[in-house]
């Protein structure tokens, strides 16, 4: 009898878990000021997340204009951005992986498997 009661309580707890995990994730859409720390220094640029028919797309914005990230993945509060840059005449794939809160994204940056850095982004105020 005790085991049946315990099994019932455990089943109730397990049923409650998915609803807790499905709580609304913070909204990433908009412009963010992103600072990247790499072995060659610190750089800051703007990242804009936009909704598109295919999902969420991210764009790097700077003095030279705007370009899309190779891929953008936002699942819950996890964000992954992939961007290929020209580094000393060679392509380098940078993969950013971070955790999203209401007004910040913080995480790591992998520079083509050659080095690891970090990044942080803060939401820009809407104009």
N, C-alpha and C positions, 0 to 999 in steps of 0.2 A: 504494500500500500504506500509506504514512504517513497519507494522508487517511482511509482506512478505520479505522485504529486511533484516530485523533483523533475521528472521528465516534462510535465505540464508547464512548470515554471520556466524551464530552459527553452521550451518551444515558444513560449510567449516572448522571452528575451530575444530569441533569434528572429522572430517575426518583426520585432521593433527595430532591429538593426538596419535593414534597408531604408526605412523611412528616415532614420537619422542621417544616413550617408547621402540621401538624395536632397538634403537641404540645399537651398539655392546657393550656387557658387557666385562669387563676386563677378561683376560685369567688367570685362576687359576692353570693351569698345571705347575708342577715343584716342587721344594723343597722350604719350608718356615721354618724359625725359629720361633717357637711359644712359647710365655711366658704366663703361666697361673697364675693368682693371686687367691688363695683360702684362706679360713679361716686358713689353716695349713701352709701357706707360698706361696712362689713363686717357680715355676719349669719351666724349659726350655727344649724343645725337638725339633726334626725335624718332620715336617709333609710333606709328599710327595703326591701330587695329580697326578694321572695317568689316561689316557684315557683307557677304556676297552670296549668290545663289549656291555656291559650292561650300559655304561655311564661313569661317573667319579667316581673313587675310591680313598679313602685317606688311607694312611698308616702312623702309628706312628713309628718313628725310634729313637732308643736310644742305650744305652750301652748294653742292653740285647737283641738287635736285632730289628726285625721289626714285626709289627702286623697290620692287617687291622682294620680300624674303623668298628663298627657294621653297620653303614650306613653313606652315604655321599649324601648330596643334594646341588646342585648348581643351582640356578635359577636367571638369570640376575646377579645382584651384591649381592645377598643374599646367604650365605653359612651356612649350618647346618651339624655338625658332631656329631655322637653319639658313645660313647666308654664305654664299661663296664670294670671296674677295680675291683681288690680285695682291699677292704678297711677294715682293721682290721678283716680279715677272712670272710667278707661279700661282696657280689657283690654290686657295686654302679654304676649306669648309669649316666654318665656325658654327658650333651647335650650342645654343643657349638653353638651359633647362632651369626653370624657376618655379617658385610658389607664389601665387597671387593672393593678395589680401585686398581689402576695399580700395586702398590708395597706393599700394606698393607691390612690386614684383622683385624678388631677390633670389639669386641662384648662382650657378656655375656656368662657365664658358669653356668649351673645349676647342682649342685652336688646332684643328686638323690632326689631333693625336700627338702633336709636338709639345704642347704646353696646356696647362689648365689655369684659368683665371676666374674672375667672378664678375657679376654685374648686379646692378640695382636700378630700378626704374620707379619713378614717382609720377602719378597722374597729373597732367597739366590742367590748370583751371580752364573751363570753357569760356570762350570770349563772347 
